[in-house]
Amino acid sequence: MSADRRALYWLAGLALFLGALYVLNDVLLPFVVGLALAYLLDPVADRLETWRVPRGVAAALITVVAILIMVAAILLLIPLVQAQLVDLINELPRYMDTLREKFAAVLTELQTELSQEQMAKLREKAGAVAGTDGVAWLGKVLGSLWGGGMVLLNLLSLAVITPLVAFYLLRDWDHMIAKVDSWLPRNNRQTIREQARRIDEALSGFVRGQFSVCLALGIFYAVGLTLVGVKFGLVIGLVAGLISFIPYFGAAVGLVLSTGVALAQYGFSVQPLLAAIVFFVGQTLEGYVLTPRWVGGKTGLHPVWLIFALLAGGALAGFTGLLVAVPVAATIRVLAQFAIGRYKESALYADRGAGDGAGPA
């Protein structure tokens, strides 16, 4: 088979695979989460195997322990988070009114400095942001996220199907890898293995490390805001930490929410400043301590590329797309590096014709 026909064959297979993913998007979530858990926990199973624990027993132990940890976290945190979240939604209109009143007082003081036309524009924009229309929009967004029967179905499938998928994949992980390896074209087997190894290094470096960073930041923000005295600090801190895998987005959301709530609570006092300091300290810890230690430079994923991948994945496949965005981005990066390396080794790059000015005189 010629190189062109091989390329068409692989492109057709890739197109069919992507088409199947798009068609089956609604039912893929528990399987994608189970696959991610199996990938994350495979090193633990390998370590237990070195201690002469059978692979099936190791997979069962890991799955049971993971389920127990999740259940314990849910039993401990969900009541607190739920209570604070309900209170936050109920208090949000009052907080908006309080903020609007406080900023209205500031605007009154600015009247002596600004013209009437400038003041009218400033009032209009402030009302659009802090008025009841903004609250109604936020309520509509929250309703769309939690409304409909698909949400309940997805939650049930995650709770029931995901542990089973994770167990079976974790138990048979080495056999599946060996089976896929046996399917590789013999002439290109070593090249494909090398690229797969690089993809695995990028994913393991980012996913496992970033999970630890997000968890640590969530705990830090939640504890810090609670100690500062910001109401709903637990919810705001945990949410900000969990979405910190999007560069700077989690800190920005947490900073805006926490300072807004602190302003509504305490007015123009030291508490809003302390809430802001919590996030500045968290960002400093993330940039100089947590990320270098736990993530390092293995991924090579530029923040702009990562943000684009997450937005594209979410737009194309919703929450499932967000889960697979980082692996796909890391895979594309490794394959692009491989393609550029081959291009630099080819005649297209090395050929020195008369047009480049480097030929013989």
Buried (B, 14 or more C-beta within 10 A) or exposed (E): EEEEEEEEEEEEEEEEEEEEBEEEBEEBBBBBBBBBBBBBBBEBBEEBBEEEBEBBEBBBBBBEEBBEEEEEEEEEEEEEBEEBBEEBBEBBBEBBBBBBEBBEEEBEEEEEEEEEEEBEEBBEEBBEEBBEEBBEEBEEEEEEEEEEEEEEEBEEBBBEBBBEBBBBBBBBBBEEEEEEEEEBEEEEEEEBEEBBEBBEBBBBBBBBBBBBBBBBBBEBBBBBBBEBEBBBBBBBBBBBBBBBBBBEBBBBBBBBBBBBBBBBBBEEEEBBEBBBEBBEEBBEBBEEEBBEEBBEEBBBBEEEBBBEBBBBBBEBBBEBBBBBBBBEBBBBBBEEEBEEEEEEEEEEEEEEEEEEEEEEE
